[in-house]
Amino acid sequence: MKQLSKKALLIIFFLLVVFTRFYNLDGTARFTRDESSDLARMNEYYQNKQISLVGPISSEKDKVFSSLSYYLIMPFAIAFDFTPVSPVYGMAFLGVLTAIMLLALVRKINKKYLVLAGALILIWFPLVLVSRWAWNPHFVIFWAALALLLYEYRTKIGWSSFLMLGIAFGAMFHHHYVAIFTTAPFLALISIPYLRKKEFKPVMLMLFGYTLPHLLFVLFDLKNPPGLFFGRYLSGGNTPVVETVLTLSLVWSHLLRNISVYFETFVQNIILQYIFALSLLILVIKELKSHTYRTITWILPATFIIVGGIFLNDFQMRYVYSSVPFIFVWLLIQRKEKLNKFLAKFIFVILILGSFLTIKTQLTVAKVPPSMKVLTQASQVIIDTIHENTLNNANVAALSSPDDAPLAERYRDYIRMKNTGLRGPSEYDVSEHLFVITTADDQTLRNDQSYAMIAFKDKNLRKVFNVDSQWKVYWYGTD
């Protein structure tokens, strides 16, 4: 009976994880210009049967990341015909795998925390966030969880676990370069006991595995001089993300900024942030006294980004994601001291409470309107209308609405993927037809002062397409 109840709980946990990762994705997942350009590039690679290391490119065109994220979620994009939500299904799938790996870590490290940690895994803000948004930095938690699982099961798996965890940590660098602030310190710290015992094999395997993913960037740059990755920066390229001059006041300002963003990543509620930060600080201080090396091994990699981020002119939550599994594992560690046990459990409760306050919003609200569902339907209306009426000089805009991109770049990327031509954003004045995605009425649009509407203020309103109760597509043009 007891064994049956455990299996039932495990099935319930799995179903709830699937729900929190997959529910209402097309109504909530973000689809900004970053995601639309990524989808278009994935489609191009698939159509051309192309293998390339070039992946996401920042909107400022100053950073290029690896294409590893593309190939990880491309099967889902293919399966769902490269619709905007299709890559997010891939992220949700990886999110489910991450949750399962974290639960496996709980069972390995401290089974007494299964219920508490399991509840956190279900709704924890950063875990749910990265599972419901197809964006390059969001892959790092998956790889970190895999690497730590390999580390905890190293005695059962054998020597190959060291090689594989090195590769997993190296893969994190492909998705976001700042992951090096987490992975490098952890690998260095866990190597110390082996080096002291003169056991060089595990250290060499980890180093080799960690080097392999980084080596791909070097080889690419050597083959394509002056390169896009390391070569570009070593040759003195523009690196606007790094502060060139640091003053004492700026260091202090950046440190406070980083600390604020760091704790916001774990807990969104400001009051709970302070409680979490204070509890974590007390636990770290107490653990340093009794378990110095163990505490440094986990806390230094988990928090080093706060210090490393001082040199960056910008600091966002995505920089902290690689720290999440390290904090999680450290809290799980079995402790003998009553106060330390209490603090660890108390922190879990704070994290659960904070996540409970955000989970409904994460599952129901689109933070970047319009939702993927609206965007896909509106795009399909435009595609069908262009083809059915053989329109050659059509253009598109998003005006007088909550959409903050009036040039409608997201729509352009998707519509062009479907073999449908559009005039460019600089060609509104020579376009014969204009499709406007909006929540406004006709008169409001005709009074809009944007460049897109100037040539169409007096043109006929050919048709209005209702997408949902709020969003519409207006078709302006000549008969």
C-alpha positions as CSV (number, residue, x, y, z in Angstrom):
1,M,0.0,0.0,0.0
2,K,2.8,2.4,0.9
3,Q,4.6,1.7,-2.3
4,L,1.4,2.3,-4.3
5,S,0.9,5.6,-2.6
6,K,4.4,6.7,-3.5
7,K,3.8,5.8,-7.2
8,A,0.5,7.7,-7.1
9,L,2.2,10.8,-5.7
10,L,4.9,10.5,-8.3
11,I,2.3,10.4,-11.1
12,I,0.4,13.4,-9.6
13,F,3.7,15.3,-9.4
14,F,4.5,14.5,-13.0
15,L,1.0,15.6,-14.2
16,L,1.2,18.8,-12.3
17,V,4.7,19.6,-13.7
18,V,3.4,19.0,-17.2
19,F,0.4,21.3,-16.5
20,T,2.5,24.2,-15.1
21,R,4.9,23.9,-18.1
22,F,2.4,23.4,-20.9
23,Y,-0.9,25.1,-19.9
24,N,-1.9,28.1,-22.1
25,L,1.5,28.5,-23.7
26,D,0.1,30.3,-26.8
27,G,-1.7,32.7,-24.5
28,T,1.2,33.7,-22.2
29,A,4.6,32.8,-23.8
30,R,6.6,35.8,-24.9
31,F,7.2,36.4,-28.6
32,T,9.3,39.5,-29.1
33,R,11.6,40.4,-32.0
34,D,14.3,38.1,-30.4
35,E,12.0,35.1,-30.6
36,S,10.6,35.9,-34.1
37,S,14.1,36.3,-35.6
38,D,15.2,33.1,-33.9
39,L,12.2,31.2,-35.3
40,A,13.0,32.6,-38.8
41,R,16.6,31.6,-38.5
42,M,15.7,28.1,-37.4
43,N,13.3,27.8,-40.3
44,E,16.1,28.9,-42.7
45,Y,18.5,26.3,-41.3
46,Y,15.9,23.6,-41.6
47,Q,14.9,24.5,-45.1
48,N,18.5,24.7,-46.2
49,K,19.6,21.6,-44.2
50,Q,22.2,23.9,-42.7
51,I,24.5,23.3,-39.7
52,S,25.9,26.5,-38.3
53,L,27.3,27.6,-35.0
54,V,25.7,31.0,-35.4
55,G,22.6,31.3,-33.3
56,P,20.7,34.2,-31.6
57,I,22.0,37.6,-32.4
58,S,21.2,40.5,-30.0
59,S,19.0,43.3,-31.2
60,E,22.0,45.7,-30.9
61,K,23.9,43.3,-33.2
62,D,26.8,43.4,-30.7
63,K,26.6,39.8,-29.4
64,V,26.3,36.5,-31.2
65,F,25.4,33.3,-29.4
66,S,25.7,29.6,-30.3
67,S,23.0,27.8,-32.3
68,L,22.8,25.0,-29.7
69,S,19.4,26.2,-28.5
70,Y,18.1,26.1,-32.1
71,Y,18.9,22.5,-32.6
72,L,17.6,21.5,-29.2
73,I,14.1,22.8,-29.9
74,M,14.0,22.5,-33.7
75,P,12.3,19.1,-33.6
76,F,9.3,20.8,-31.9
77,A,9.4,23.7,-34.4
78,I,9.3,21.2,-37.2
79,A,6.5,19.1,-35.6
80,F,4.3,22.2,-35.2
81,D,5.1,23.8,-38.5
82,F,7.2,26.6,-37.2
83,T,4.3,28.4,-35.6
84,P,5.3,31.0,-32.9
85,V,4.4,28.7,-30.1
86,S,6.2,25.6,-31.5
87,P,9.7,26.4,-30.0
88,V,8.0,27.0,-26.6
89,Y,6.7,23.4,-26.6
90,G,10.4,22.4,-26.8
91,M,11.2,24.6,-23.8
92,A,8.2,23.2,-21.8
93,F,9.5,19.7,-22.6
94,L,13.0,20.5,-21.3
95,G,11.3,22.2,-18.3
96,V,9.6,18.9,-17.4
97,L,12.9,17.1,-17.8
98,T,14.6,19.7,-15.5
99,A,11.9,19.2,-12.9
100,I,12.4,15.4,-13.0
101,M,16.2,15.8,-12.6
102,L,15.8,18.2,-9.7
103,L,13.4,15.7,-8.0
104,A,16.0,13.0,-8.6
105,L,18.5,15.2,-6.8
106,V,16.2,15.5,-3.9
107,R,15.9,11.7,-3.6
108,K,19.6,11.3,-3.8
109,I,20.6,14.1,-1.4
110,N,17.8,14.3,1.2
111,K,14.6,12.3,0.9
112,K,13.1,14.0,3.9
113,Y,12.7,17.1,1.7
114,L,10.7,15.3,-1.1
115,V,7.4,16.9,-0.4
116,L,8.8,20.4,0.4
117,A,11.2,20.5,-2.5
118,G,8.7,18.8,-4.8
119,A,6.2,21.5,-4.1
120,L,8.8,24.2,-4.9
121,I,9.8,22.5,-8.2
122,L,6.2,22.6,-9.3
123,I,5.7,26.3,-9.1
124,W,9.1,27.9,-8.5
125,F,9.1,31.2,-10.4
126,P,12.4,30.9,-12.3
127,L,11.7,27.2,-13.2
128,V,8.3,28.0,-14.6
129,L,9.5,31.2,-16.3
130,V,12.3,29.5,-18.3
131,S,10.0,26.6,-19.2
132,R,7.4,28.9,-20.9
133,W,9.6,31.2,-23.0
134,A,11.8,30.1,-25.8
135,W,14.8,32.3,-25.3
136,N,18.5,31.5,-25.4
137,P,19.4,32.2,-21.7
138,H,16.6,29.9,-20.5
139,F,18.5,26.7,-21.3
140,V,21.1,27.1,-18.6
141,I,19.0,25.7,-15.8
142,F,18.4,22.5,-17.7
143,W,22.2,22.0,-18.3
144,A,23.1,22.9,-14.7
145,A,20.5,20.5,-13.3
146,L,21.9,17.7,-15.6
147,A,25.5,18.5,-14.6
148,L,24.7,18.4,-10.8
149,L,22.7,15.2,-11.2
150,L,25.8,13.6,-12.9
151,Y,28.0,14.9,-10.1
152,E,25.8,13.5,-7.3
153,Y,25.5,10.1,-9.0
154,R,29.2,10.0,-10.0
155,T,30.0,6.9,-7.9
156,K,27.2,4.9,-9.6
157,I,27.9,6.1,-13.1
158,G,31.6,5.9,-13.1
159,W,34.3,8.0,-14.7
160,S,32.2,9.0,-17.7
161,S,30.1,11.2,-15.3
162,F,33.0,13.6,-15.0
163,L,33.3,14.0,-18.7
164,M,29.6,14.4,-19.2
165,L,29.2,17.0,-16.4
166,G,32.1,19.0,-17.9
167,I,30.3,19.0,-21.3
168,A,27.0,20.0,-19.7
169,F,28.7,22.9,-17.9
170,G,30.4,23.9,-21.1
171,A,27.1,23.8,-23.0
172,M,25.8,26.5,-20.6
173,F,28.3,28.9,-22.0
174,H,26.7,28.4,-25.4
175,H,23.4,29.8,-24.2
176,H,24.7,32.6,-22.1
177,Y,28.3,33.7,-21.6
178,V,27.9,34.8,-18.0
179,A,27.3,31.1,-17.0
180,I,31.1,30.9,-16.7
181,F,30.9,32.8,-13.4
182,T,29.0,29.8,-12.0
183,T,30.5,26.8,-13.8
184,A,34.2,27.7,-13.6
185,P,34.3,28.3,-9.8
186,F,32.3,25.1,-9.1
187,L,34.6,22.9,-11.2
188,A,37.7,24.4,-9.6
189,L,36.3,23.8,-6.1
190,I,35.2,20.2,-6.6
191,S,38.6,19.5,-8.2
192,I,40.5,20.4,-5.0
193,P,39.8,17.1,-3.1
194,Y,40.9,15.0,-6.1
195,L,44.1,17.0,-6.6
196,R,44.9,16.7,-2.9
197,K,44.6,12.9,-3.2
198,K,46.5,13.0,-6.5
199,E,43.6,11.6,-8.4
200,F,44.0,13.4,-11.7
201,K,41.7,11.4,-13.9
202,P,38.4,13.0,-12.8
203,V,39.9,16.5,-13.0
204,M,41.3,15.9,-16.5
205,L,38.0,14.4,-17.7
206,M,36.0,17.4,-16.3
207,L,38.5,19.9,-17.8
208,F,38.4,18.1,-21.2
209,G,34.6,18.0,-21.2
210,Y,34.3,21.6,-20.2
211,T,36.8,22.7,-22.9
212,L,35.1,20.9,-25.8
213,P,32.1,23.2,-26.1
214,H,34.3,26.3,-25.7
215,L,36.7,24.9,-28.4
216,L,33.9,25.1,-31.0
217,F,34.0,28.9,-30.7
218,V,37.7,29.0,-31.3
219,L,37.5,26.7,-34.3
220,F,34.7,28.7,-35.8
221,D,36.7,31.9,-35.4
222,L,39.8,30.4,-36.9
223,K,37.8,29.2,-39.9
224,N,36.0,32.5,-40.3
225,P,38.4,35.3,-39.5
226,P,38.2,37.7,-37.8
227,G,35.5,35.6,-36.1
228,L,32.2,36.3,-34.3
229,F,33.0,34.9,-30.9
230,F,36.3,35.0,-29.1
231,G,38.2,36.4,-32.0
232,R,36.0,39.5,-32.3
233,Y,36.6,40.5,-28.7
234,L,40.4,39.6,-28.7
235,S,40.9,41.8,-31.8
236,G,39.5,44.8,-30.0
237,G,35.9,44.6,-31.2
238,N,33.1,46.6,-29.6
239,T,32.2,45.2,-26.2
240,P,29.5,47.6,-24.9
241,V,28.3,45.1,-22.2
242,V,31.5,45.6,-20.2
243,E,32.3,48.8,-18.3
244,T,35.6,50.2,-19.4
245,V,36.0,52.6,-16.5
246,L,34.9,51.7,-13.0
247,T,34.8,54.2,-10.2
248,L,34.2,53.4,-6.5
249,S,30.7,54.9,-6.6
250,L,29.9,52.9,-9.8
251,V,31.2,49.7,-8.2
252,W,28.9,50.3,-5.2
253,S,25.9,51.1,-7.4
254,H,26.4,48.0,-9.5
255,L,26.8,45.8,-6.4
256,L,23.5,47.1,-5.0
257,R,21.8,46.6,-8.4
258,N,23.1,43.1,-8.7
259,I,22.0,42.1,-5.2
260,S,18.5,43.4,-5.9
261,V,18.2,41.6,-9.2
262,Y,19.7,38.4,-7.7
263,F,17.1,38.0,-5.0
264,E,14.3,39.2,-7.4
265,T,15.1,36.1,-9.5
266,F,14.3,33.8,-6.7
267,V,11.3,35.7,-5.2
268,Q,9.2,38.4,-6.8
269,N,7.5,39.7,-3.7
270,I,9.6,42.5,-2.2
271,I,8.9,41.7,1.4
272,L,9.6,38.0,0.9
273,Q,12.8,39.0,-0.9
274,Y,14.1,40.6,2.3
275,I,13.1,37.6,4.4
276,F,14.7,35.2,1.9
277,A,17.9,37.3,1.8
278,L,18.2,37.6,5.5
279,S,17.5,33.9,6.2
280,L,20.0,32.9,3.5
281,L,22.7,35.1,4.9
282,I,22.2,33.8,8.4
283,L,22.3,30.2,7.2
284,V,25.5,30.8,5.1
285,I,27.3,32.4,8.1
286,K,26.4,29.5,10.4
287,E,27.3,26.9,7.8
288,L,30.6,28.6,7.1
289,K,31.6,28.0,10.7
290,S,30.8,24.3,10.8
291,H,31.1,23.2,7.1
292,T,33.5,25.8,5.5
293,Y,34.6,23.9,2.4
294,R,31.2,22.5,1.6
295,T,29.5,25.9,2.0
296,I,32.1,27.6,-0.2
297,T,31.8,24.9,-2.8
298,W,28.1,25.6,-3.3
299,I,27.6,29.2,-2.3
300,L,30.6,30.8,-4.2
301,P,29.4,29.5,-7.6
302,A,25.8,30.4,-6.7
303,T,26.6,34.0,-5.8
304,F,29.8,34.9,-7.8
305,I,27.7,36.4,-10.5
306,I,26.9,39.3,-8.1
307,V,30.6,40.2,-8.0
308,G,31.3,39.4,-11.6
309,G,28.3,41.4,-12.7
310,I,30.0,44.6,-11.3
311,F,31.9,44.8,-14.6
312,L,28.8,44.7,-16.7
313,N,26.9,47.9,-17.5
314,D,23.6,45.9,-17.4
315,F,22.4,43.2,-15.1
316,Q,19.2,41.2,-15.7
317,M,17.5,38.2,-14.1
318,R,18.7,35.9,-16.9
319,Y,22.3,36.4,-15.6
320,V,21.2,34.7,-12.3
321,Y,19.5,31.6,-13.8
322,S,22.6,29.4,-13.7
323,S,22.7,30.0,-9.9
324,V,19.3,28.6,-9.2
325,P,20.1,24.8,-9.2
326,F,23.2,25.5,-6.9
327,I,21.1,27.2,-4.3
328,F,18.5,24.4,-4.6
329,V,21.0,21.6,-4.0
330,W,22.8,23.5,-1.2
331,L,19.5,23.9,0.7
332,L,18.9,20.1,0.4
333,I,22.1,19.1,2.1
334,Q,21.5,17.1,5.2
335,R,22.3,19.1,8.4
336,K,22.6,18.1,12.0
337,E,22.3,21.5,13.6
338,K,18.6,22.2,14.5
339,L,18.7,25.9,13.7
340,N,20.4,25.2,10.3
341,K,17.7,22.6,9.5
342,F,15.0,25.0,10.4
343,L,16.5,27.8,8.3
344,A,16.8,25.6,5.3
345,K,13.2,24.5,5.6
346,F,12.1,28.0,6.3
347,I,13.8,29.2,3.1
348,F,12.0,26.5,1.1
349,V,8.7,27.7,2.6
350,I,9.5,31.3,1.6
351,L,10.3,30.3,-1.9
352,I,7.1,28.3,-2.2
353,L,5.0,31.1,-0.9
354,G,6.6,33.6,-3.2
355,S,6.1,31.4,-6.2
356,F,2.5,30.7,-5.2
357,L,1.8,34.4,-5.5
358,T,3.1,34.5,-9.0
359,I,2.0,31.2,-10.6
360,K,-1.5,32.3,-11.6
361,T,-0.1,35.3,-13.5
362,Q,2.5,33.1,-15.2
363,L,-0.1,30.7,-16.4
364,T,-2.7,33.2,-17.5
365,V,-1.3,36.6,-18.5
366,A,0.6,37.6,-21.6
367,K,3.3,40.1,-20.5
368,V,4.1,41.1,-24.0
369,P,0.9,41.7,-25.9
370,P,-0.5,40.5,-28.1
371,S,-0.4,36.8,-27.2
372,M,1.1,34.3,-29.5
373,K,-2.4,33.0,-30.3
374,V,-3.5,36.5,-31.5
375,L,-0.3,37.0,-33.4
376,T,-0.6,33.7,-35.2
377,Q,-4.2,34.2,-36.1
378,A,-3.7,37.8,-37.3
379,S,-0.7,36.7,-39.3
380,Q,-2.7,33.9,-40.9
381,V,-5.4,36.4,-41.9
382,I,-2.8,38.6,-43.6
383,I,-1.2,35.6,-45.4
384,D,-4.5,34.3,-46.6
385,T,-5.7,37.7,-47.8
386,I,-2.5,38.4,-49.7
387,H,-2.6,35.0,-51.5
388,E,-6.3,35.0,-52.2
389,N,-6.2,38.5,-53.7
390,T,-2.8,38.3,-55.3
391,L,-1.5,41.4,-53.5
392,N,2.1,42.3,-54.5
393,N,2.7,45.5,-52.6
394,A,1.4,44.9,-49.1
395,N,2.8,46.1,-45.9
396,V,2.0,45.6,-42.2
397,A,2.0,47.7,-39.0
398,A,0.9,47.4,-35.4
399,L,-0.6,50.8,-34.3
400,S,-2.8,52.3,-31.6
401,S,-2.6,49.2,-29.4
402,P,-0.7,47.7,-26.5
403,D,1.8,46.3,-29.0
404,D,5.0,48.3,-28.5
405,A,6.5,47.5,-31.9
406,P,4.7,49.7,-34.5
407,L,6.7,48.3,-37.4
408,A,5.4,44.8,-36.7
409,E,8.7,43.0,-37.0
410,R,7.4,39.9,-35.3
411,Y,4.6,39.6,-37.9
412,R,7.0,40.3,-40.7
413,D,9.3,37.5,-39.6
414,Y,6.5,34.9,-39.4
415,I,4.6,36.1,-42.6
416,R,7.8,35.9,-44.7
417,M,8.5,32.4,-43.3
418,K,5.3,31.4,-45.0
419,N,6.5,32.4,-48.4
420,T,4.5,35.6,-48.4
421,G,6.1,38.8,-49.6
422,L,5.9,42.2,-47.8
423,R,7.3,45.6,-48.4
424,G,9.9,46.7,-45.9
425,P,9.4,49.1,-42.9
426,S,10.9,52.0,-45.0
427,E,8.5,51.4,-47.9
428,Y,5.1,52.4,-46.5
429,D,4.9,55.3,-48.9
430,V,5.2,53.0,-52.0
431,S,3.0,50.2,-50.6
432,E,-0.5,49.7,-52.1
433,H,-2.0,47.8,-49.2
434,L,-1.6,48.1,-45.5
435,F,-2.6,45.6,-42.8
436,V,-2.9,47.1,-39.4
437,I,-3.1,45.0,-36.3
438,T,-4.8,47.0,-33.5
439,T,-7.3,47.3,-30.7
440,A,-8.5,50.7,-32.0
441,D,-11.2,51.8,-34.4
442,D,-10.9,53.1,-37.9
443,Q,-11.1,56.8,-37.0
444,T,-8.4,56.4,-34.4
445,L,-6.1,54.8,-36.9
446,R,-6.7,57.4,-39.5
447,N,-5.7,60.0,-36.9
448,D,-2.5,58.1,-36.0
449,Q,0.5,60.2,-36.8
450,S,2.9,57.3,-37.4
451,Y,4.8,57.0,-40.7
452,A,3.0,53.8,-41.6
453,M,-0.5,55.6,-41.8
454,I,0.5,58.8,-43.6
455,A,0.0,57.3,-47.1
456,F,-3.2,55.5,-46.0
457,K,-5.2,58.1,-44.1
458,D,-7.5,58.6,-47.1
459,K,-7.4,55.1,-48.6
460,N,-10.3,52.8,-48.5
461,L,-10.9,50.4,-45.6
462,R,-11.2,47.2,-47.6
463,K,-12.1,44.9,-44.7
464,V,-11.9,44.4,-41.0
465,F,-11.0,41.0,-39.6
466,N,-11.9,40.2,-36.0
467,V,-9.1,38.2,-34.3
468,D,-10.7,38.1,-30.9
469,S,-12.8,40.4,-28.7
470,Q,-10.1,43.1,-28.6
471,W,-7.7,42.6,-31.5
472,K,-8.6,43.3,-35.2
473,V,-6.8,43.4,-38.5
474,Y,-7.7,46.4,-40.7
475,W,-7.0,46.2,-44.5
476,Y,-6.4,49.5,-46.1
477,G,-5.8,49.9,-49.9
478,T,-7.1,50.6,-53.3
479,D,-9.9,48.6,-54.9
